[in-house]
Amino acid sequence: MIGFEISFKDEKLIAAETGSTFLIFTRVKNKDRDELDLSVTGSSYNF
């Protein structure tokens, strides 16, 4: 089995083992702010 798990402060946010998963990391950095965004989407073909 190949998969992954995303956790934050010891809380599981998402886990995936089958189907398609897309992870998009976006960083905005300028003199006023420095932000990191994580978008997770996916599809399951089990149905």
PDB file of N, CA, C, O and CB in Angstrom:
ATOM      1  N   MET A   1       0.842  -1.168   0.000  1.00  0.00           N
ATOM      2  CA  MET A   1       0.000   0.000   0.000  1.00  0.00           C
ATOM      3  C   MET A   1       0.896   1.243   0.000  1.00  0.00           C
ATOM      4  O   MET A   1       1.841   1.331   0.784  1.00  0.00           O
ATOM      5  CB  MET A   1      -0.963  -0.008   1.220  1.00  0.00           C
ATOM      6  N   ILE A   2       0.596   2.200  -0.882  1.00  0.00           N
ATOM      7  CA  ILE A   2       1.282   3.479  -0.943  1.00  0.00           C
ATOM      8  C   ILE A   2       0.245   4.551  -0.650  1.00  0.00           C
ATOM      9  O   ILE A   2      -0.849   4.539  -1.215  1.00  0.00           O
ATOM     10  CB  ILE A   2       1.975   3.707  -2.337  1.00  0.00           C
ATOM     11  N   GLY A   3       0.586   5.465   0.222  1.00  0.00           N
ATOM     12  CA  GLY A   3      -0.346   6.530   0.562  1.00  0.00           C
ATOM     13  C   GLY A   3       0.362   7.622   1.318  1.00  0.00           C
ATOM     14  O   GLY A   3       1.589   7.621   1.419  1.00  0.00           O
ATOM     15  N   PHE A   4      -0.396   8.549   1.848  1.00  0.00           N
ATOM     16  CA  PHE A   4       0.170   9.616   2.637  1.00  0.00           C
ATOM     17  C   PHE A   4      -0.857  10.101   3.647  1.00  0.00           C
ATOM     18  O   PHE A   4      -2.046   9.795   3.555  1.00  0.00           O
ATOM     19  CB  PHE A   4       0.641  10.764   1.741  1.00  0.00           C
ATOM     20  N   GLU A   5      -0.373  10.851   4.595  1.00  0.00           N
ATOM     21  CA  GLU A   5      -1.221  11.440   5.622  1.00  0.00           C
ATOM     22  C   GLU A   5      -0.704  12.838   5.909  1.00  0.00           C
ATOM     23  O   GLU A   5       0.505  13.047   6.005  1.00  0.00           O
ATOM     24  CB  GLU A   5      -1.244  10.567   6.918  1.00  0.00           C
ATOM     25  N   ILE A   6      -1.608  13.795   6.046  1.00  0.00           N
ATOM     26  CA  ILE A   6      -1.247  15.163   6.415  1.00  0.00           C
ATOM     27  C   ILE A   6      -1.817  15.430   7.800  1.00  0.00           C
ATOM     28  O   ILE A   6      -3.019  15.292   8.031  1.00  0.00           O
ATOM     29  CB  ILE A   6      -1.781  16.209   5.366  1.00  0.00           C
ATOM     30  N   SER A   7      -0.935  15.814   8.719  1.00  0.00           N
ATOM     31  CA  SER A   7      -1.330  16.095  10.100  1.00  0.00           C
ATOM     32  C   SER A   7      -0.887  17.498  10.481  1.00  0.00           C
ATOM     33  O   SER A   7       0.096  18.021   9.955  1.00  0.00           O
ATOM     34  CB  SER A   7      -0.726  15.052  11.074  1.00  0.00           C
ATOM     35  N   PHE A   8      -1.634  18.103  11.409  1.00  0.00           N
ATOM     36  CA  PHE A   8      -1.279  19.400  11.944  1.00  0.00           C
ATOM     37  C   PHE A   8      -1.566  19.390  13.431  1.00  0.00           C
ATOM     38  O   PHE A   8      -2.703  19.160  13.844  1.00  0.00           O
ATOM     39  CB  PHE A   8      -2.051  20.540  11.229  1.00  0.00           C
ATOM     40  N   LYS A   9      -0.546  19.637  14.242  1.00  0.00           N
ATOM     41  CA  LYS A   9      -0.661  19.617  15.699  1.00  0.00           C
ATOM     42  C   LYS A   9      -1.272  18.315  16.192  1.00  0.00           C
ATOM     43  O   LYS A   9      -2.201  18.320  17.000  1.00  0.00           O
ATOM     44  CB  LYS A   9      -1.496  20.796  16.180  1.00  0.00           C
ATOM     45  N   ASP A  10      -0.745  17.202  15.700  1.00  0.00           N
ATOM     46  CA  ASP A  10      -1.144  15.844  16.083  1.00  0.00           C
ATOM     47  C   ASP A  10      -2.582  15.492  15.708  1.00  0.00           C
ATOM     48  O   ASP A  10      -3.133  14.531  16.245  1.00  0.00           O
ATOM     49  CB  ASP A  10      -0.968  15.671  17.560  1.00  0.00           C
ATOM     50  N   GLU A  11      -3.200  16.241  14.804  1.00  0.00           N
ATOM     51  CA  GLU A  11      -4.549  15.927  14.336  1.00  0.00           C
ATOM     52  C   GLU A  11      -4.479  15.573  12.853  1.00  0.00           C
ATOM     53  O   GLU A  11      -3.968  16.348  12.045  1.00  0.00           O
ATOM     54  CB  GLU A  11      -5.529  17.125  14.581  1.00  0.00           C
ATOM     55  N   LYS A  12      -5.002  14.383  12.499  1.00  0.00           N
ATOM     56  CA  LYS A  12      -4.992  13.959  11.105  1.00  0.00           C
ATOM     57  C   LYS A  12      -5.999  14.785  10.314  1.00  0.00           C
ATOM     58  O   LYS A  12      -7.187  14.800  10.635  1.00  0.00           O
ATOM     59  CB  LYS A  12      -5.308  12.448  10.984  1.00  0.00           C
ATOM     60  N   LEU A  13      -5.520  15.474   9.278  1.00  0.00           N
ATOM     61  CA  LEU A  13      -6.384  16.293   8.446  1.00  0.00           C
ATOM     62  C   LEU A  13      -6.883  15.526   7.229  1.00  0.00           C
ATOM     63  O   LEU A  13      -8.051  15.643   6.856  1.00  0.00           O
ATOM     64  CB  LEU A  13      -5.652  17.545   8.007  1.00  0.00           C
ATOM     65  N   ILE A  14      -6.006  14.743   6.610  1.00  0.00           N
ATOM     66  CA  ILE A  14      -6.384  13.996   5.415  1.00  0.00           C
ATOM     67  C   ILE A  14      -5.451  12.804   5.251  1.00  0.00           C
ATOM     68  O   ILE A  14      -4.280  12.857   5.627  1.00  0.00           O
ATOM     69  CB  ILE A  14      -6.345  14.903   4.156  1.00  0.00           C
ATOM     70  N   ALA A  15      -5.982  11.745   4.690  1.00  0.00           N
ATOM     71  CA  ALA A  15      -5.178  10.573   4.360  1.00  0.00           C
ATOM     72  C   ALA A  15      -5.687  10.019   3.044  1.00  0.00           C
ATOM     73  O   ALA A  15      -6.881  10.093   2.755  1.00  0.00           O
ATOM     74  CB  ALA A  15      -5.237   9.493   5.492  1.00  0.00           C
ATOM     75  N   ALA A  16      -4.796   9.470   2.253  1.00  0.00           N
ATOM     76  CA  ALA A  16      -5.190   8.922   0.956  1.00  0.00           C
ATOM     77  C   ALA A  16      -4.422   7.639   0.685  1.00  0.00           C
ATOM     78  O   ALA A  16      -3.237   7.529   1.000  1.00  0.00           O
ATOM     79  CB  ALA A  16      -4.946   9.948  -0.175  1.00  0.00           C
ATOM     80  N   GLU A  17      -5.113   6.674   0.097  1.00  0.00           N
ATOM     81  CA  GLU A  17      -4.491   5.406  -0.273  1.00  0.00           C
ATOM     82  C   GLU A  17      -4.791   5.013  -1.708  1.00  0.00           C
ATOM     83  O   GLU A  17      -3.979   4.337  -2.340  1.00  0.00           O
ATOM     84  CB  GLU A  17      -4.952   4.315   0.657  1.00  0.00           C
ATOM     85  N   THR A  18      -5.941   5.422  -2.237  1.00  0.00           N
ATOM     86  CA  THR A  18      -6.317   5.027  -3.593  1.00  0.00           C
ATOM     87  C   THR A  18      -6.839   6.237  -4.360  1.00  0.00           C
ATOM     88  O   THR A  18      -7.111   7.283  -3.770  1.00  0.00           O
ATOM     89  CB  THR A  18      -7.382   3.904  -3.563  1.00  0.00           C
ATOM     90  N   GLY A  19      -6.975   6.092  -5.660  1.00  0.00           N
ATOM     91  CA  GLY A  19      -7.508   7.179  -6.478  1.00  0.00           C
ATOM     92  C   GLY A  19      -6.441   8.180  -6.850  1.00  0.00           C
ATOM     93  O   GLY A  19      -5.248   7.881  -6.790  1.00  0.00           O
ATOM     94  N   SER A  20      -6.869   9.368  -7.234  1.00  0.00           N
ATOM     95  CA  SER A  20      -5.954  10.444  -7.621  1.00  0.00           C
ATOM     96  C   SER A  20      -5.982  11.535  -6.570  1.00  0.00           C
ATOM     97  O   SER A  20      -7.045  11.920  -6.082  1.00  0.00           O
ATOM     98  CB  SER A  20      -6.324  11.019  -9.010  1.00  0.00           C
ATOM     99  N   THR A  21      -4.805  12.028  -6.227  1.00  0.00           N
ATOM    100  CA  THR A  21      -4.696  13.099  -5.250  1.00  0.00           C
ATOM    101  C   THR A  21      -3.801  14.188  -5.809  1.00  0.00           C
ATOM    102  O   THR A  21      -2.745  13.905  -6.375  1.00  0.00           O
ATOM    103  CB  THR A  21      -4.150  12.574  -3.902  1.00  0.00           C
ATOM    104  N   PHE A  22      -4.225  15.428  -5.651  1.00  0.00           N
ATOM    105  CA  PHE A  22      -3.475  16.561  -6.154  1.00  0.00           C
ATOM    106  C   PHE A  22      -3.136  17.480  -4.981  1.00  0.00           C
ATOM    107  O   PHE A  22      -4.024  17.915  -4.248  1.00  0.00           O
ATOM    108  CB  PHE A  22      -4.277  17.321  -7.252  1.00  0.00           C
ATOM    109  N   LEU A  23      -1.863  17.766  -4.810  1.00  0.00           N
ATOM    110  CA  LEU A  23      -1.394  18.678  -3.769  1.00  0.00           C
ATOM    111  C   LEU A  23      -0.803  19.902  -4.456  1.00  0.00           C
ATOM    112  O   LEU A  23       0.062  19.776  -5.323  1.00  0.00           O
ATOM    113  CB  LEU A  23      -0.340  17.989  -2.827  1.00  0.00           C
ATOM    114  N   ILE A  24      -1.270  21.082  -4.070  1.00  0.00           N
ATOM    115  CA  ILE A  24      -0.773  22.322  -4.652  1.00  0.00           C
ATOM    116  C   ILE A  24      -0.293  23.212  -3.507  1.00  0.00           C
ATOM    117  O   ILE A  24      -1.081  23.627  -2.657  1.00  0.00           O
ATOM    118  CB  ILE A  24      -1.879  23.040  -5.513  1.00  0.00           C
ATOM    119  N   PHE A  25       1.001  23.498  -3.497  1.00  0.00           N
ATOM    120  CA  PHE A  25       1.579  24.418  -2.535  1.00  0.00           C
ATOM    121  C   PHE A  25       1.760  25.769  -3.214  1.00  0.00           C
ATOM    122  O   PHE A  25       2.324  25.846  -4.306  1.00  0.00           O
ATOM    123  CB  PHE A  25       2.932  23.880  -1.979  1.00  0.00           C
ATOM    124  N   THR A  26       1.285  26.828  -2.576  1.00  0.00           N
ATOM    125  CA  THR A  26       1.419  28.178  -3.105  1.00  0.00           C
ATOM    126  C   THR A  26       2.037  29.057  -2.022  1.00  0.00           C
ATOM    127  O   THR A  26       1.612  29.042  -0.867  1.00  0.00           O
ATOM    128  CB  THR A  26       0.037  28.744  -3.573  1.00  0.00           C
ATOM    129  N   ARG A  27       3.042  29.816  -2.420  1.00  0.00           N
ATOM    130  CA  ARG A  27       3.664  30.730  -1.462  1.00  0.00           C
ATOM    131  C   ARG A  27       3.593  32.149  -2.010  1.00  0.00           C
ATOM    132  O   ARG A  27       3.944  32.403  -3.163  1.00  0.00           O
ATOM    133  CB  ARG A  27       5.141  30.324  -1.174  1.00  0.00           C
ATOM    134  N   VAL A  28       3.132  33.069  -1.166  1.00  0.00           N
ATOM    135  CA  VAL A  28       3.094  34.492  -1.483  1.00  0.00           C
ATOM    136  C   VAL A  28       4.050  35.182  -0.520  1.00  0.00           C
ATOM    137  O   VAL A  28       3.888  35.097   0.698  1.00  0.00           O
ATOM    138  CB  VAL A  28       1.630  35.084  -1.378  1.00  0.00           C
ATOM    139  N   LYS A  29       5.027  35.852  -1.064  1.00  0.00           N
ATOM    140  CA  LYS A  29       5.992  36.546  -0.214  1.00  0.00           C
ATOM    141  C   LYS A  29       6.288  37.915  -0.809  1.00  0.00           C
ATOM    142  O   LYS A  29       6.717  38.032  -1.957  1.00  0.00           O
ATOM    143  CB  LYS A  29       7.299  35.718  -0.061  1.00  0.00           C
ATOM    144  N   ASN A  30       6.054  38.932  -0.018  1.00  0.00           N
ATOM    145  CA  ASN A  30       6.456  40.285  -0.375  1.00  0.00           C
ATOM    146  C   ASN A  30       6.822  41.019   0.908  1.00  0.00           C
ATOM    147  O   ASN A  30       6.953  40.388   1.957  1.00  0.00           O
ATOM    148  CB  ASN A  30       5.322  41.033  -1.155  1.00  0.00           C
ATOM    149  N   LYS A  31       6.987  42.310   0.850  1.00  0.00           N
ATOM    150  CA  LYS A  31       7.464  43.037   2.030  1.00  0.00           C
ATOM    151  C   LYS A  31       6.457  43.046   3.173  1.00  0.00           C
ATOM    152  O   LYS A  31       6.844  43.236   4.326  1.00  0.00           O
ATOM    153  CB  LYS A  31       7.800  44.455   1.654  1.00  0.00           C
ATOM    154  N   ASP A  32       5.162  42.844   2.876  1.00  0.00           N
ATOM    155  CA  ASP A  32       4.125  42.912   3.903  1.00  0.00           C
ATOM    156  C   ASP A  32       3.679  41.556   4.446  1.00  0.00           C
ATOM    157  O   ASP A  32       3.155  41.475   5.557  1.00  0.00           O
ATOM    158  CB  ASP A  32       2.945  43.623   3.356  1.00  0.00           C
ATOM    159  N   ARG A  33       3.881  40.505   3.677  1.00  0.00           N
ATOM    160  CA  ARG A  33       3.371  39.210   4.139  1.00  0.00           C
ATOM    161  C   ARG A  33       4.188  38.058   3.565  1.00  0.00           C
ATOM    162  O   ARG A  33       4.870  38.190   2.549  1.00  0.00           O
ATOM    163  CB  ARG A  33       1.895  39.048   3.752  1.00  0.00           C
ATOM    164  N   ASP A  34       4.094  36.935   4.250  1.00  0.00           N
ATOM    165  CA  ASP A  34       4.731  35.694   3.822  1.00  0.00           C
ATOM    166  C   ASP A  34       3.750  34.577   4.163  1.00  0.00           C
ATOM    167  O   ASP A  34       3.622  34.197   5.326  1.00  0.00           O
ATOM    168  CB  ASP A  34       6.148  35.475   4.520  1.00  0.00           C
ATOM    169  N   GLU A  35       3.059  34.051   3.156  1.00  0.00           N
ATOM    170  CA  GLU A  35       2.003  33.064   3.364  1.00  0.00           C
ATOM    171  C   GLU A  35       2.276  31.799   2.564  1.00  0.00           C
ATOM    172  O   GLU A  35       2.812  31.842   1.457  1.00  0.00           O
ATOM    173  CB  GLU A  35       0.642  33.646   2.979  1.00  0.00           C
ATOM    174  N   LEU A  36       1.893  30.676   3.155  1.00  0.00           N
ATOM    175  CA  LEU A  36       1.979  29.379   2.498  1.00  0.00           C
ATOM    176  C   LEU A  36       0.597  28.757   2.514  1.00  0.00           C
ATOM    177  O   LEU A  36      -0.037  28.678   3.566  1.00  0.00           O
ATOM    178  CB  LEU A  36       3.027  28.450   3.191  1.00  0.00           C
ATOM    179  N   ASP A  37       0.124  28.316   1.359  1.00  0.00           N
ATOM    180  CA  ASP A  37      -1.209  27.731   1.235  1.00  0.00           C
ATOM    181  C   ASP A  37      -1.074  26.316   0.683  1.00  0.00           C
ATOM    182  O   ASP A  37      -0.272  26.073  -0.218  1.00  0.00           O
ATOM    183  CB  ASP A  37      -2.125  28.602   0.318  1.00  0.00           C
ATOM    184  N   LEU A  38      -1.851  25.391   1.217  1.00  0.00           N
ATOM    185  CA  LEU A  38      -1.881  24.004   0.749  1.00  0.00           C
ATOM    186  C   LEU A  38      -3.296  23.677   0.310  1.00  0.00           C
ATOM    187  O   LEU A  38      -4.234  23.769   1.102  1.00  0.00           O
ATOM    188  CB  LEU A  38      -1.399  23.015   1.858  1.00  0.00           C
ATOM    189  N   SER A  39      -3.453  23.294  -0.953  1.00  0.00           N
ATOM    190  CA  SER A  39      -4.746  22.854  -1.480  1.00  0.00           C
ATOM    191  C   SER A  39      -4.656  21.365  -1.786  1.00  0.00           C
ATOM    192  O   SER A  39      -3.712  20.913  -2.434  1.00  0.00           O
ATOM    193  CB  SER A  39      -5.149  23.667  -2.759  1.00  0.00           C
ATOM    194  N   VAL A  40      -5.641  20.606  -1.318  1.00  0.00           N
ATOM    195  CA  VAL A  40      -5.680  19.159  -1.540  1.00  0.00           C
ATOM    196  C   VAL A  40      -7.014  18.812  -2.168  1.00  0.00           C
ATOM    197  O   VAL A  40      -8.070  19.120  -1.614  1.00  0.00           O
ATOM    198  CB  VAL A  40      -5.465  18.366  -0.208  1.00  0.00           C
ATOM    199  N   THR A  41      -6.966  18.168  -3.331  1.00  0.00           N
ATOM    200  CA  THR A  41      -8.178  17.665  -3.985  1.00  0.00           C
ATOM    201  C   THR A  41      -7.886  16.259  -4.474  1.00  0.00           C
ATOM    202  O   THR A  41      -6.734  15.826  -4.503  1.00  0.00           O
ATOM    203  CB  THR A  41      -8.631  18.596  -5.172  1.00  0.00           C
ATOM    204  N   GLY A  42      -8.933  15.554  -4.854  1.00  0.00           N
ATOM    205  CA  GLY A  42      -8.724  14.209  -5.347  1.00  0.00           C
ATOM    206  C   GLY A  42      -9.976  13.545  -5.833  1.00  0.00           C
ATOM    207  O   GLY A  42     -11.072  14.098  -5.742  1.00  0.00           O
ATOM    208  N   SER A  43      -9.805  12.345  -6.355  1.00  0.00           N
ATOM    209  CA  SER A  43     -10.921  11.542  -6.863  1.00  0.00           C
ATOM    210  C   SER A  43     -10.719  10.109  -6.416  1.00  0.00           C
ATOM    211  O   SER A  43      -9.591   9.632  -6.293  1.00  0.00           O
ATOM    212  CB  SER A  43     -11.031  11.628  -8.420  1.00  0.00           C
ATOM    213  N   SER A  44     -11.821   9.437  -6.176  1.00  0.00           N
ATOM    214  CA  SER A  44     -11.773   8.025  -5.846  1.00  0.00           C
ATOM    215  C   SER A  44     -12.504   7.250  -6.923  1.00  0.00           C
ATOM    216  O   SER A  44     -13.625   7.594  -7.299  1.00  0.00           O
ATOM    217  CB  SER A  44     -12.386   7.753  -4.454  1.00  0.00           C
ATOM    218  N   TYR A  45     -11.870   6.210  -7.414  1.00  0.00           N
ATOM    219  CA  TYR A  45     -12.483   5.393  -8.467  1.00  0.00           C
ATOM    220  C   TYR A  45     -13.071   4.103  -7.921  1.00  0.00           C
ATOM    221  O   TYR A  45     -13.362   3.181  -8.683  1.00  0.00           O
ATOM    222  CB  TYR A  45     -11.461   5.070  -9.542  1.00  0.00           C
ATOM    223  N   ASN A  46     -13.251   4.027  -6.588  1.00  0.00           N
ATOM    224  CA  ASN A  46     -13.789   2.824  -5.976  1.00  0.00           C
ATOM    225  C   ASN A  46     -15.299   2.690  -6.184  1.00  0.00           C
ATOM    226  O   ASN A  46     -15.849   1.599  -6.033  1.00  0.00           O
ATOM    227  CB  ASN A  46     -13.472   2.817  -4.500  1.00  0.00           C
ATOM    228  N   PHE A  47     -15.974   3.800  -6.530  1.00  0.00           N
ATOM    229  CA  PHE A  47     -17.421   3.752  -6.669  1.00  0.00           C
ATOM    230  C   PHE A  47     -17.762   3.331  -8.057  1.00  0.00           C
ATOM    231  O   PHE A  47     -18.940   3.223  -8.399  1.00  0.00           O
ATOM    232  CB  PHE A  47     -18.063   5.097  -6.343  1.00  0.00           C
TER     233      PHE A  47
END
